[in-house]
């Protein structure tokens, strides 16, 4: 599958992404509005430099920027759009899971939409509608009316009857794994491995939270098939070791993978999702250099887009809360 033209277009789009020094400068801005103004002045298209946005408006705008960039690259990729489809599945999975948790907990609609990314199947208007669901059952019905596959997955898992939150989340995770694996299948080795690593990350994250599993949870109930490192046997063996034993086992199993650094100190409290994104970015950059005409280049640019959205939201939230600029800079995912 030829990737040369797609890679050239992706590289061109990457020149419009924020550099790390711009993010650090925003983190040092000293106030919420100053940080947003700095990002806008550095070229982030969230608003005109003089427009004042609330934190909620800024978060929604950040999701819109990422969605627009994904859509632009989708139009350019043509037959190579399978690489983007994998990330689209992940974005929808994380968004619907957040909506499900919000519906179960009665969280305000705005809180449920924090970090959401609109997609062709879940537009901003659809997300606003879904965020108003008063229960998992209502959310399921709304998804079914939209024709979204998550609606059927939640219904089968019992969202409208007796399904518990962990059962519903497991159903969403398995739907994501199935659809991501299917999307990656025709796209070549690197894209297939990328999809498998995303599934591995979901399983690994569950094991790192082993101490929070209730008595009703079993390894078979939590495990998501489709990963390249954690099969059902390994997952079950790790779960039987307890939290510390599972963490040590993960470090060993992932030692020879692109995610090795993530599990060298797996109990570290810093943002697991952000650190995973950083590890994937480093791997894809190596893949792109190793094979400049392969899919690693497009995947790296896609992950850089996700890293930008992660970091912009991180900076904005941290400045809003008054976090020290040095700590914020240390947590950035965008590479130097």
C-alpha positions in Angstrom: 0.0 0.0 0.0 1.7 3.3 -1.1 1.9 5.9 1.7 4.2 8.5 0.0 1.5 11.1 -0.9 -0.3 10.6 2.4 2.9 11.1 4.3 3.8 14.3 2.5 0.4 15.8 3.3 0.6 14.7 6.9 4.0 16.3 7.3 2.6 19.5 5.9 -0.2 19.5 8.4 2.3 18.8 11.2 4.0 22.1 10.5 0.8 23.8 11.9 1.0 22.0 15.2 2.2 23.8 18.4 5.8 23.3 19.3 6.7 22.4 22.9 8.2 25.8 23.6 4.9 27.4 22.8 3.1 25.2 25.3 5.7 25.9 28.0 5.3 29.7 27.3 1.6 29.3 27.8 2.1 27.4 31.1 4.2 30.3 32.3 1.7 32.9 31.3 0.5 33.4 34.9 -3.3 33.6 34.3 -6.0 31.7 32.5 -6.7 34.4 29.9 -3.0 35.0 29.4 -2.4 31.3 28.7 -5.3 31.1 26.1 -4.0 34.3 24.5 -0.5 33.0 24.3 -1.8 29.8 22.6 -3.8 31.8 20.1 -0.9 34.1 19.3 1.3 31.1 18.7 -1.1 29.8 16.1 -3.4 27.5 17.9 -6.8 28.1 16.1 -9.0 27.9 19.2 -10.0 31.6 19.0 -8.9 35.0 18.0 -6.3 36.3 20.5 -8.7 39.0 21.7 -11.7 36.6 22.4 -12.3 35.6 26.0 -13.3 32.0 26.4 -14.5 30.3 29.6 -12.7 27.0 30.5 -15.7 25.0 29.3 -15.8 26.8 26.0 -12.1 26.4 25.6 -12.3 22.6 26.2 -15.1 22.3 23.6 -13.1 24.4 21.1 -10.0 22.2 21.6 -12.0 19.1 20.8 -13.3 20.9 17.7 -9.8 21.8 16.6 -8.7 18.1 16.8 -11.8 16.9 15.0 -11.3 19.4 12.2 -7.7 18.3 11.7 -8.7 14.7 11.7 -11.3 15.5 9.1 -8.9 17.3 6.9 -6.4 14.5 7.0 -9.2 12.0 6.4 -10.0 13.8 3.1 -6.3 13.6 2.1 -5.6 10.0 3.1 -7.9 8.2 0.6 -7.2 4.4 0.7 -4.8 5.0 3.7 -7.6 6.3 6.0 -7.6 3.0 8.0 -4.9 4.5 10.2 -7.2 7.4 11.1 -10.1 5.0 11.6 -8.3 3.3 14.4 -7.9 6.6 16.3 -11.5 7.5 15.5 -12.6 4.3 17.2 -10.5 5.1 20.3 -11.8 8.7 20.5 -15.4 7.5 20.3 -14.7 4.8 22.9 -13.3 7.2 25.4 -16.0 9.8 24.8 -18.9 7.3 25.2 -17.2 5.8 28.3 -17.0 9.3 29.8 -20.7 9.9 29.0 -21.6 6.5 30.5 -19.8 7.3 33.8 -21.4 10.7 33.9 -24.9 9.3 33.4 -24.3 6.7 36.1 -22.9 9.3 38.6 -25.3 12.2 37.7 -22.5 14.5 36.7 -23.3 17.8 35.1 -23.4 17.7 31.2 -20.5 20.0 30.9 -18.3 17.7 33.0 -19.2 14.7 30.9 -18.1 16.5 27.8 -14.7 17.5 29.1 -12.1 16.1 26.8 -14.6 15.0 24.2 -13.7 14.9 20.5 -16.5 15.2 18.0 -16.5 12.5 15.2 -18.5 11.9 12.1 -20.7 9.5 14.0 -20.9 11.7 17.2 -21.2 15.3 16.2 -21.2 18.2 18.8 -25.0 18.3 18.6 -25.2 14.6 19.3 -22.7 14.8 22.2 -24.8 17.6 23.7 -27.9 15.4 23.5 -26.1 12.3 24.9 -24.6 14.4 27.8 -28.1 15.1 29.1 -29.0 11.4 29.6 -30.1 10.9 33.2 -29.1 7.2 33.4 -27.2 4.6 31.5 -30.5 3.3 30.2 -31.4 6.7 28.7 -27.9 7.0 27.2 -28.3 3.6 25.6 -31.7 4.6 24.1 -30.2 7.8 22.8 -27.2 6.0 21.2 -29.7 3.5 19.6 -31.7 6.3 18.1 -28.5 7.7 16.6 -27.7 4.3 15.2 -24.4 4.1 17.0 -23.0 0.6 17.7 -22.3 1.4 21.3 -26.1 1.5 21.9 -26.5 -2.1 21.0 -23.4 -3.1 23.0 -24.8 -1.4 26.1 -28.2 -2.9 25.6 -26.7 -6.4 25.4 -24.7 -5.8 28.5 -27.8 -4.9 30.4 -27.7 -1.1 30.5 -31.5 -1.0 30.5 -32.0 -3.6 33.2 -29.5 -4.9 35.7 -26.1 -4.2 34.1 -23.5 -2.8 36.5 -21.2 0.0 35.5 -18.1 -2.3 35.1 -20.1 -4.6 32.9 -21.2 -1.7 30.7 -17.6 -0.3 30.5 -16.3 -3.8 29.6 -18.8 -4.0 26.7 -17.7 -0.6 25.4 -14.0 -1.7 25.6 -14.7 -4.9 23.7 -16.6 -3.0 21.0 -13.6 -0.7 20.7 -11.2 -3.5 20.4 -13.2 -5.3 17.8 -13.8 -2.3 15.6 -10.2 -1.0 16.0 -8.8 -4.4 15.0 -11.1 -4.6 12.0 -10.1 -1.1 10.9 -6.4 -1.9 11.1 -6.5 -5.3 9.4 -6.1 -4.0 5.8 -3.6 -1.3 6.7 -0.4 -3.2 7.2 1.9 -4.4 10.0 2.6 -1.1 11.7 -1.1 -0.1 11.9 -2.1 -3.5 13.1 0.5 -3.4 15.8 -0.6 0.1 16.8 -4.2 -1.0 17.2 -3.0 -4.0 19.3 -0.9 -1.8 21.5 -3.9 0.5 22.2 -5.8 -2.6 23.3 -2.8 -3.7 25.4 -2.9 -0.4 27.1 -6.5 -0.8 28.1 -5.8 -4.2 29.7 -2.6 -2.9 31.4 -4.5 0.0 32.8 -7.1 -2.4 34.3 -4.3 -4.4 35.9 -2.7 -1.4 37.4 -6.0 -0.7 39.1 -6.3 -4.2 40.4 -6.4 -3.0 44.0 -9.7 -1.3 43.2 -11.5 -4.3 41.7 -14.5 -5.4 43.7 -15.2 -9.0 44.7 -17.6 -9.4 41.8 -14.8 -8.8 39.2 -12.8 -11.6 37.6 -10.0 -11.5 35.1 -12.3 -13.1 32.4 -14.9 -10.4 33.0 -12.4 -7.6 32.6 -10.0 -8.9 29.8 -10.3 -7.4 26.3 -9.1 -9.6 23.5 -7.0 -8.3 20.6 -3.8 -7.1 22.2 -0.3 -8.2 21.1 1.3 -8.5 24.5 -1.4 -9.4 27.0 -3.4 -12.5 26.0 -6.0 -14.0 28.2 -3.5 -16.3 30.0 -1.1 -13.6 30.8 -3.9 -11.3 32.0 -5.3 -13.9 34.3 -1.8 -14.8 35.6 -1.1 -11.1 36.4 -4.5 -10.6 38.1 -3.7 -13.6 40.4 -0.5 -11.9 41.6 -2.1 -8.9 43.3 -1.4 -5.3 42.5 2.4 -5.2 43.1 2.9 -8.6 41.4 0.9 -7.5 38.4 2.9 -4.3 38.1 6.2 -6.3 38.1 4.8 -8.7 35.5 3.8 -5.9 33.2 7.3 -4.4 33.4 8.7 -7.7 32.2 6.2 -8.5 29.5 6.4 -5.0 28.0 10.2 -4.7 28.3 10.8 -5.4 24.6 7.9 -3.3 23.3 7.6 0.4 22.4 5.8 0.8 25.8 8.7 -0.4 27.9 9.4 3.1 29.5 5.7 3.3 30.6 6.0 0.2 32.7 9.5 0.6 34.0 7.8 2.4 36.9 4.2 1.4 36.4 3.0 2.6 39.8 4.0 6.2 39.0 1.0 8.5 39.7 1.5 10.8 36.8 -1.1 10.7 34.0 -1.0 7.2 32.6 -2.8 8.1 29.4 -0.5 11.0 28.6 2.6 8.9 29.3 1.3 6.2 27.1 0.8 8.7 24.3 4.3 9.9 24.7 5.7 6.4 24.5 3.7 5.7 21.3 4.9 8.9 19.8 8.5 8.0 20.3 7.9 4.6 18.7 6.1 6.0 15.7 8.9 8.6 15.2 11.4 5.7 15.0 9.1 3.8 12.6 8.8 6.9 10.4 12.6 7.3 10.2 13.1 3.6 9.6 10.6 3.6 6.7 9.8 7.1 5.4 7.4 5.7 2.9 5.5 3.6 5.4 2.4 4.3 7.6 4.5 5.3 10.7 4.7 8.9 9.4 1.0 9.3 9.2 0.4 7.6 12.6 3.1 9.8 14.2 1.3 13.0 12.9 -2.0 11.7 14.1 -0.5 11.0 17.6 1.1 14.5 17.6 -2.4 15.9 17.0 -3.7 14.0 20.0 -0.6 15.1 22.0 -1.3 18.7 21.1 -4.9 18.4 22.3 -3.8 16.6 25.5 -1.2 19.3 26.2 -3.3 22.3 25.4 -6.0 21.0 27.8 -3.4 20.2 30.4 -1.9 23.7 30.2 -5.2 25.4 30.4 -6.5 23.3 33.3 -3.2 23.6 35.2 -3.1 27.4 34.8 -6.7 27.6 35.8 -5.9 25.8 39.0 -2.6 27.7 39.6 -0.3 24.7 39.2 3.5 25.5 39.1 4.7 26.0 35.5 7.6 23.6 36.0 5.3 20.7 36.9 3.1 21.4 33.9 6.1 21.5 31.6 7.4 18.2 32.9 4.0 16.6 32.2 3.8 17.7 28.5 3.6 15.0 25.9 4.6 17.0 22.8 8.3 16.1 22.1 11.0 18.8 22.0 
